[in-house]
């Protein structure tokens, strides 16, 4: 599995990227920005972190903390 980078996701604005992250954190239905497939939690056990997601179709992982750091560094306020 490969970690998804912000530049690969195609978000044009900071608000668009943050909306995507909020959907993941609230466990809403979110689609992979690359292929459109539904995202699943990376760890399904109760004791594991629930802030990482995966796309089985394009084999990418979405680590929300890393994506948030990239948003703060690269997208203007």
Secondary structure, 3 states (H helix, E strand, C coil): CEECCHHHHCCCCHHHHHHHHHHHHCCCCCECCCCCCECEECCCCCCCCCCEEEECCCCEEEEHHHHHHHHHHHCCC
